[in-house]
Amino acid sequence: MRASRLLSIQMMLETRGPMSAASLAEALEISVRTLHRDIDQLTAAGVPIYAERGRTGGFRLLDGWNTRLTGLTPSEAQVVFLSGLAGPAADLGLDKPLQGAQLKLMTSLPESSRTEAQKMQSRFHLDPVDWYREADAVPCLAIVADAVWSDRQLSMSYESWRDEVERVVHPLGLVLKAGAWYLVAAADGKPRTYRVSNVKHAAMLEQKARRPKRFDLARYWAESVARFESELYTDHADVLATLGGLKHLRYLSAAVARVVAQARPSRRRDGRVALRIPVESVEHGAGQLLRLAPEVEVTGPARLRQAIVSRLRRVSALYGC
């Protein structure tokens, strides 16, 4: 455990640059006192870590000093090879570099870790695209990715649900979610999300992109998803569901699946479970829930039941019933 922590200290200082004792201790989830003992042990072992005093001081590695790629545990080696997504890497034009990097990593590992890494490659495959759909066509992904890597502004023609607009954005990062690529970029000083498949034309500009201080892509994305869900589901439905109905409800959305997962066992004589689930709107909820009948019955609100009855009447008239 301590050996792994000592290696983590070296790699943090190598990849992040100078760090304060408090920041290092927080990242490693240890006390500052423990951190100082670890630093003493590293310096005694010949690792050139220096302390800089003052308000902006901290610990830093000697310029030009690098750790060797040793110390990877078998589990860490497995994770490294599991994280190499061939499909997305090919989308970005990085499939050959990925193969080369994995080959170099494989040859540098000790025999025990190499065996485990090879086992991971041969037994696990990650496919990020959801069922019943194909991956988006993203002809502009290479240009968008180049702008992200180069920290350059991007001029693009973007097709939203309302119209097609021309705009210049400051790229901040790329996110792959369920087989779809999203560009996070600043416009008017605020981070926004753009679906890359909706980018019709793109050109990288000479001007440098401006990146907000302390911008964290992972945190922005998590907050963005939570905000999207809260704004998306503006209504609710009260339902009674059989065991089969509960299974079908789980596939409506992640928000509904969370409600189903928290459902209490039924005390009703007919065995059905009463739930209140989120829906986007009355009309959208009517379309979703009608197809789940009779395993799912909508008991409220009244306007949702009326919308379902209205749909049934139109279907009946359509088929001459």
DRENDO-1510 file (C-alpha; in Angstrom, 1 decimal, always signed):
<recs>
REC; n; res; u; v; w
REC; 1; MET; +0.0; +0.0; +0.0 .
REC; 2; ARG; +2.7; +2.5; +1.0 .
REC; 3; ALA; +4.9; +1.5; -2.1 .
REC; 4; SER; +1.9; +2.3; -4.3 .
REC; 5; ARG; +1.4; +5.7; -2.6 .
REC; 6; LEU; +5.1; +6.6; -3.0 .
REC; 7; LEU; +4.9; +5.9; -6.7 .
REC; 8; SER; +1.7; +8.0; -6.9 .
REC; 9; ILE; +3.5; +11.0; -5.3 .
REC; 10; GLN; +6.3; +10.8; -8.0 .
REC; 11; MET; +3.8; +10.5; -10.8 .
REC; 12; MET; +1.6; +13.4; -9.5 .
REC; 13; LEU; +4.6; +15.7; -9.3 .
REC; 14; GLU; +5.8; +14.6; -12.7 .
REC; 15; THR; +2.4; +15.1; -14.5 .
REC; 16; ARG; +1.0; +18.0; -12.5 .
REC; 17; GLY; +4.1; +20.0; -11.7 .
REC; 18; PRO; +4.7; +21.6; -8.3 .
REC; 19; MET; +2.0; +20.9; -5.6 .
REC; 20; SER; +1.6; +22.0; -2.1 .
REC; 21; ALA; +1.7; +19.6; +0.8 .
REC; 22; ALA; -2.0; +20.1; +1.5 .
REC; 23; SER; -3.0; +19.4; -2.1 .
REC; 24; LEU; -0.9; +16.2; -2.3 .
REC; 25; ALA; -2.2; +15.0; +1.0 .
REC; 26; GLU; -5.8; +15.6; -0.1 .
REC; 27; ALA; -5.3; +13.8; -3.4 .
REC; 28; LEU; -3.8; +10.8; -1.6 .
REC; 29; GLU; -6.3; +10.9; +1.3 .
REC; 30; ILE; -3.6; +11.0; +3.9 .
REC; 31; SER; -2.5; +13.5; +6.6 .
REC; 32; VAL; +0.1; +16.2; +5.8 .
REC; 33; ARG; +2.3; +14.6; +8.5 .
REC; 34; THR; +2.2; +11.2; +6.7 .
REC; 35; LEU; +2.9; +13.0; +3.4 .
REC; 36; HIS; +6.1; +14.5; +4.9 .
REC; 37; ARG; +7.3; +11.1; +6.0 .
REC; 38; ASP; +6.7; +9.7; +2.5 .
REC; 39; ILE; +8.6; +12.6; +1.0 .
REC; 40; ASP; +11.5; +11.9; +3.4 .
REC; 41; GLN; +11.5; +8.2; +2.3 .
REC; 42; LEU; +11.5; +9.1; -1.4 .
REC; 43; THR; +14.4; +11.6; -1.1 .
REC; 44; ALA; +16.4; +9.0; +1.0 .
REC; 45; ALA; +15.8; +6.6; -1.9 .
REC; 46; GLY; +17.3; +9.1; -4.4 .
REC; 47; VAL; +14.2; +10.6; -5.9 .
REC; 48; PRO; +15.1; +14.3; -6.4 .
REC; 49; ILE; +12.1; +16.0; -4.7 .
REC; 50; TYR; +12.6; +19.6; -3.6 .
REC; 51; ALA; +10.6; +21.8; -1.3 .
REC; 52; GLU; +9.9; +25.4; -2.2 .
REC; 53; ARG; +8.9; +27.8; +0.5 .
REC; 54; GLY; +6.5; +30.7; +0.4 .
REC; 55; ARG; +2.8; +31.3; -0.4 .
REC; 56; THR; +3.1; +29.5; -3.8 .
REC; 57; GLY; +5.6; +27.0; -2.6 .
REC; 58; GLY; +5.3; +23.2; -2.4 .
REC; 59; PHE; +7.1; +20.1; -3.6 .
REC; 60; ARG; +8.5; +19.6; -7.0 .
REC; 61; LEU; +10.7; +17.2; -9.0 .
REC; 62; LEU; +14.0; +18.1; -10.4 .
REC; 63; ASP; +13.5; +19.3; -14.0 .
REC; 64; GLY; +14.0; +16.5; -16.6 .
REC; 65; TRP; +13.7; +13.7; -14.1 .
REC; 66; ASN; +11.2; +11.0; -15.0 .
REC; 67; THR; +9.9; +7.9; -13.3 .
REC; 68; ARG; +10.3; +4.6; -15.1 .
REC; 69; LEU; +7.3; +2.6; -16.1 .
REC; 70; THR; +7.7; +0.1; -13.2 .
REC; 71; GLY; +5.6; -0.5; -10.2 .
REC; 72; LEU; +2.3; -1.2; -12.1 .
REC; 73; THR; +0.4; -3.8; -10.2 .
REC; 74; PRO; -1.3; -6.6; -12.2 .
REC; 75; SER; -4.7; -4.9; -11.6 .
REC; 76; GLU; -3.4; -1.6; -12.8 .
REC; 77; ALA; -2.0; -3.2; -15.9 .
REC; 78; GLN; -5.4; -4.8; -16.6 .
REC; 79; VAL; -7.2; -1.4; -16.3 .
REC; 80; VAL; -4.8; +0.3; -18.7 .
REC; 81; PHE; -5.6; -2.3; -21.4 .
REC; 82; LEU; -9.3; -2.3; -20.6 .
REC; 83; SER; -9.4; +1.5; -21.1 .
REC; 84; GLY; -8.2; +1.3; -24.7 .
REC; 85; LEU; -11.4; +1.7; -26.7 .
REC; 86; ALA; -10.5; +0.8; -30.3 .
REC; 87; GLY; -13.7; +2.2; -31.9 .
REC; 88; PRO; -13.5; +5.7; -30.4 .
REC; 89; ALA; -9.7; +5.7; -31.0 .
REC; 90; ALA; -10.3; +5.0; -34.6 .
REC; 91; ASP; -12.9; +7.9; -34.7 .
REC; 92; LEU; -10.2; +10.2; -33.6 .
REC; 93; GLY; -7.6; +8.7; -35.9 .
REC; 94; LEU; -5.6; +7.3; -33.0 .
REC; 95; ASP; -6.1; +3.6; -33.6 .
REC; 96; LYS; -2.5; +3.0; -34.8 .
REC; 97; PRO; -0.9; +5.1; -32.0 .
REC; 98; LEU; -3.1; +3.2; -29.5 .
REC; 99; GLN; -1.9; -0.2; -30.8 .
REC; 100; GLY; +1.7; +1.0; -30.7 .
REC; 101; ALA; +1.4; +2.4; -27.1 .
REC; 102; GLN; -0.2; -0.9; -25.9 .
REC; 103; LEU; +2.6; -2.9; -27.5 .
REC; 104; LYS; +5.3; -0.7; -25.9 .
REC; 105; LEU; +3.5; -0.9; -22.5 .
REC; 106; MET; +3.2; -4.7; -22.9 .
REC; 107; THR; +6.9; -5.2; -23.5 .
REC; 108; SER; +7.9; -3.0; -20.6 .
REC; 109; LEU; +5.8; -4.9; -18.1 .
REC; 110; PRO; +7.1; -7.7; -15.9 .
REC; 111; GLU; +6.1; -11.2; -17.1 .
REC; 112; SER; +3.4; -11.6; -14.4 .
REC; 113; SER; +1.7; -8.3; -15.2 .
REC; 114; ARG; +2.1; -9.0; -19.0 .
REC; 115; THR; +0.1; -12.2; -18.6 .
REC; 116; GLU; -2.7; -10.5; -16.8 .
REC; 117; ALA; -2.9; -7.7; -19.3 .
REC; 118; GLN; -3.0; -10.1; -22.2 .
REC; 119; LYS; -5.8; -12.0; -20.5 .
REC; 120; MET; -7.8; -8.7; -20.2 .
REC; 121; GLN; -7.4; -8.0; -23.9 .
REC; 122; SER; -8.5; -11.4; -24.9 .
REC; 123; ARG; -11.5; -11.7; -22.6 .
REC; 124; PHE; -13.1; -8.2; -22.5 .
REC; 125; HIS; -14.3; -6.0; -25.3 .
REC; 126; LEU; -16.0; -2.6; -24.7 .
REC; 127; ASP; -18.7; -1.5; -27.2 .
REC; 128; PRO; -19.9; +2.0; -26.3 .
REC; 129; VAL; -22.9; +2.1; -28.7 .
REC; 130; ASP; -26.3; +1.3; -27.3 .
REC; 131; TRP; -28.6; -1.4; -28.6 .
REC; 132; TYR; -31.0; -0.6; -31.5 .
REC; 133; ARG; -29.0; +2.3; -32.8 .
REC; 134; GLU; -25.9; +3.0; -34.9 .
REC; 135; ALA; -23.0; +5.3; -34.0 .
REC; 136; ASP; -23.5; +8.9; -35.2 .
REC; 137; ALA; -21.8; +9.9; -38.5 .
REC; 138; VAL; -19.2; +12.5; -37.4 .
REC; 139; PRO; -17.4; +13.8; -40.5 .
REC; 140; CYS; -16.1; +16.9; -38.6 .
REC; 141; LEU; -14.8; +15.0; -35.6 .
REC; 142; ALA; -11.2; +15.1; -36.7 .
REC; 143; ILE; -11.2; +18.8; -37.1 .
REC; 144; VAL; -13.0; +19.3; -33.8 .
REC; 145; ALA; -10.6; +17.0; -32.0 .
REC; 146; ASP; -7.6; +18.9; -33.6 .
REC; 147; ALA; -9.0; +22.1; -32.3 .
REC; 148; VAL; -9.4; +20.6; -28.8 .
REC; 149; TRP; -5.8; +19.3; -28.8 .
REC; 150; SER; -4.3; +22.5; -30.2 .
REC; 151; ASP; -6.3; +24.9; -27.9 .
REC; 152; ARG; -7.4; +26.8; -31.0 .
REC; 153; GLN; -10.7; +28.5; -31.7 .
REC; 154; LEU; -13.2; +26.7; -33.9 .
REC; 155; SER; -15.5; +28.2; -36.5 .
REC; 156; MET; -18.5; +25.9; -37.2 .
REC; 157; SER; -21.9; +25.6; -38.8 .
REC; 158; TYR; -24.1; +23.9; -36.2 .
REC; 159; GLU; -27.6; +22.5; -36.7 .
REC; 160; SER; -29.7; +22.8; -33.6 .
REC; 161; TRP; -33.4; +21.7; -33.3 .
REC; 162; ARG; -34.4; +25.2; -34.3 .
REC; 163; ASP; -32.1; +26.2; -37.2 .
REC; 164; GLU; -28.5; +26.1; -38.5 .
REC; 165; VAL; -26.2; +28.8; -37.0 .
REC; 166; GLU; -22.7; +29.9; -37.6 .
REC; 167; ARG; -20.5; +30.5; -34.5 .
REC; 168; VAL; -17.0; +30.7; -33.2 .
REC; 169; VAL; -16.3; +28.7; -30.0 .
REC; 170; HIS; -13.4; +28.0; -27.7 .
REC; 171; PRO; -13.1; +24.1; -27.5 .
REC; 172; LEU; -12.7; +22.7; -24.0 .
REC; 173; GLY; -13.0; +18.9; -24.4 .
REC; 174; LEU; -14.7; +16.0; -26.1 .
REC; 175; VAL; -17.1; +13.5; -24.4 .
REC; 176; LEU; -18.2; +10.1; -25.7 .
REC; 177; LYS; -21.6; +9.1; -24.3 .
REC; 178; ALA; -23.5; +6.0; -25.5 .
REC; 179; GLY; -21.8; +6.1; -28.8 .
REC; 180; ALA; -22.3; +9.8; -29.5 .
REC; 181; TRP; -19.6; +12.4; -29.4 .
REC; 182; TYR; -20.1; +15.8; -27.7 .
REC; 183; LEU; -18.0; +18.9; -27.9 .
REC; 184; VAL; -17.8; +21.0; -24.8 .
REC; 185; ALA; -16.9; +24.5; -25.8 .
REC; 186; ALA; -17.1; +28.1; -24.4 .
REC; 187; ALA; -19.4; +30.6; -26.2 .
REC; 188; ASP; -19.9; +34.0; -24.8 .
REC; 189; GLY; -17.6; +33.0; -21.9 .
REC; 190; LYS; -19.8; +30.1; -20.8 .
REC; 191; PRO; -19.3; +26.4; -21.4 .
REC; 192; ARG; -21.9; +24.8; -23.6 .
REC; 193; THR; -22.5; +21.3; -25.1 .
REC; 194; TYR; -22.7; +20.6; -28.8 .
REC; 195; ARG; -23.4; +17.2; -30.5 .
REC; 196; VAL; -20.6; +16.6; -32.9 .
REC; 197; SER; -22.9; +14.9; -35.5 .
REC; 198; ASN; -24.8; +18.2; -35.7 .
REC; 199; VAL; -21.6; +20.1; -36.8 .
REC; 200; LYS; -22.1; +20.4; -40.6 .
REC; 201; HIS; -18.9; +22.4; -41.4 .
REC; 202; ALA; -15.9; +23.2; -39.2 .
REC; 203; ALA; -12.6; +25.1; -39.5 .
REC; 204; MET; -9.8; +25.5; -37.0 .
REC; 205; LEU; -8.8; +29.2; -36.6 .
REC; 206; GLU; -5.4; +30.6; -35.8 .
REC; 207; GLN; -6.5; +32.3; -32.6 .
REC; 208; LYS; -5.9; +30.5; -29.3 .
REC; 209; ALA; -8.9; +29.3; -27.4 .
REC; 210; ARG; -9.5; +30.8; -24.0 .
REC; 211; ARG; -10.0; +28.2; -21.3 .
REC; 212; PRO; -11.9; +29.2; -18.0 .
REC; 213; LYS; -9.7; +28.9; -15.0 .
REC; 214; ARG; -10.1; +25.7; -13.0 .
REC; 215; PHE; -12.4; +24.2; -15.7 .
REC; 216; ASP; -12.9; +20.5; -14.9 .
REC; 217; LEU; -14.4; +18.6; -17.9 .
REC; 218; ALA; -15.6; +15.5; -15.8 .
REC; 219; ARG; -17.3; +17.7; -13.2 .
REC; 220; TYR; -18.9; +19.9; -15.9 .
REC; 221; TRP; -20.3; +16.9; -17.7 .
REC; 222; ALA; -21.7; +15.4; -14.5 .
REC; 223; GLU; -23.4; +18.6; -13.5 .
REC; 224; SER; -24.6; +19.1; -17.1 .
REC; 225; VAL; -26.3; +15.7; -17.2 .
REC; 226; ALA; -27.9; +16.3; -13.8 .
REC; 227; ARG; -29.2; +19.7; -14.9 .
REC; 228; PHE; -30.4; +18.2; -18.2 .
REC; 229; GLU; -32.5; +15.6; -16.4 .
REC; 230; SER; -34.0; +18.1; -14.0 .
REC; 231; GLU; -35.0; +20.4; -16.8 .
REC; 232; LEU; -36.2; +17.6; -19.1 .
REC; 233; TYR; -38.7; +16.0; -16.7 .
REC; 234; THR; -41.2; +18.7; -16.0 .
REC; 235; ASP; -44.2; +16.4; -15.1 .
REC; 236; HIS; -45.0; +13.1; -13.4 .
REC; 237; ALA; -47.2; +10.0; -13.7 .
REC; 238; ASP; -48.7; +7.9; -11.0 .
REC; 239; VAL; -48.8; +4.3; -12.1 .
REC; 240; LEU; -49.6; +0.7; -11.0 .
REC; 241; ALA; -47.2; -1.8; -12.4 .
REC; 242; THR; -47.0; -5.6; -12.4 .
REC; 243; LEU; -43.6; -7.3; -12.1 .
REC; 244; GLY; -43.4; -7.4; -15.9 .
REC; 245; GLY; -44.4; -3.7; -16.0 .
REC; 246; LEU; -41.6; -2.8; -13.6 .
REC; 247; LYS; -39.2; -4.5; -16.0 .
REC; 248; HIS; -40.5; -2.4; -18.9 .
REC; 249; LEU; -40.5; +0.8; -17.0 .
REC; 250; ARG; -36.8; +0.4; -16.3 .
REC; 251; TYR; -36.1; +0.8; -20.0 .
REC; 252; LEU; -37.9; +4.1; -20.3 .
REC; 253; SER; -35.1; +6.3; -18.9 .
REC; 254; ALA; -32.4; +6.3; -16.3 .
REC; 255; ALA; -34.6; +8.6; -14.1 .
REC; 256; VAL; -37.5; +6.1; -14.2 .
REC; 257; ALA; -35.1; +3.2; -13.6 .
REC; 258; ARG; -33.9; +4.9; -10.4 .
REC; 259; VAL; -37.5; +5.1; -9.1 .
REC; 260; VAL; -38.1; +1.5; -10.0 .
REC; 261; ALA; -34.9; +0.4; -8.2 .
REC; 262; GLN; -36.2; +2.1; -5.0 .
REC; 263; ALA; -39.7; +0.7; -5.2 .
REC; 264; ARG; -41.0; -1.1; -2.1 .
REC; 265; PRO; -42.6; -4.5; -2.2 .
REC; 266; SER; -46.3; -4.4; -3.0 .
REC; 267; ARG; -48.9; -4.9; -0.3 .
REC; 268; ARG; -51.8; -4.8; -2.8 .
REC; 269; ARG; -53.9; -7.9; -3.3 .
REC; 270; ASP; -53.3; -7.9; -7.1 .
REC; 271; GLY; -49.5; -7.7; -6.5 .
REC; 272; ARG; -49.1; -4.5; -8.5 .
REC; 273; VAL; -46.7; -1.8; -7.2 .
REC; 274; ALA; -47.7; +1.9; -7.0 .
REC; 275; LEU; -45.1; +4.4; -8.3 .
REC; 276; ARG; -44.7; +8.0; -9.2 .
REC; 277; ILE; -42.4; +8.4; -12.1 .
REC; 278; PRO; -41.0; +11.4; -14.0 .
REC; 279; VAL; -42.1; +12.2; -17.5 .
REC; 280; GLU; -41.1; +14.9; -19.9 .
REC; 281; SER; -44.7; +16.1; -20.6 .
REC; 282; VAL; -48.3; +14.9; -20.6 .
REC; 283; GLU; -48.2; +14.2; -24.3 .
REC; 284; HIS; -44.8; +12.5; -24.2 .
REC; 285; GLY; -45.8; +10.4; -21.2 .
REC; 286; ALA; -49.0; +9.3; -22.8 .
REC; 287; GLY; -47.1; +8.0; -25.8 .
REC; 288; GLN; -44.6; +6.2; -23.6 .
REC; 289; LEU; -47.0; +4.6; -21.1 .
REC; 290; LEU; -49.8; +3.6; -23.5 .
REC; 291; ARG; -47.6; +1.0; -25.1 .
REC; 292; LEU; -46.8; -0.6; -21.7 .
REC; 293; ALA; -50.5; -1.3; -21.0 .
REC; 294; PRO; -51.9; -3.5; -19.5 .
REC; 295; GLU; -48.8; -4.3; -17.4 .
REC; 296; VAL; -48.6; -0.6; -16.5 .
REC; 297; GLU; -51.8; +1.4; -15.6 .
REC; 298; VAL; -51.8; +5.2; -15.3 .
REC; 299; THR; -53.8; +6.3; -12.3 .
REC; 300; GLY; -53.0; +10.0; -12.4 .
REC; 301; PRO; -52.9; +12.8; -12.9 .
REC; 302; ALA; -56.3; +13.2; -14.6 .
REC; 303; ARG; -54.9; +15.1; -17.6 .
REC; 304; LEU; -52.5; +12.3; -18.4 .
REC; 305; ARG; -55.3; +9.7; -18.3 .
REC; 306; GLN; -57.4; +11.9; -20.6 .
REC; 307; ALA; -54.5; +12.2; -23.0 .
REC; 308; ILE; -54.2; +8.4; -23.1 .
REC; 309; VAL; -57.9; +8.0; -23.6 .
REC; 310; SER; -57.8; +10.5; -26.5 .
REC; 311; ARG; -55.0; +8.6; -28.1 .
REC; 312; LEU; -57.0; +5.3; -27.8 .
REC; 313; ARG; -60.0; +6.9; -29.4 .
REC; 314; ARG; -57.9; +8.2; -32.4 .
REC; 315; VAL; -56.3; +4.7; -32.8 .
REC; 316; SER; -59.8; +3.1; -32.7 .
REC; 317; ALA; -61.1; +5.5; -35.4 .
REC; 318; LEU; -58.0; +4.9; -37.5 .
REC; 319; TYR; -58.6; +1.1; -37.5 .
REC; 320; GLY; -62.4; +1.4; -37.7 .
REC; 321; CYS; -63.0; -0.3; -34.4 .
</recs>
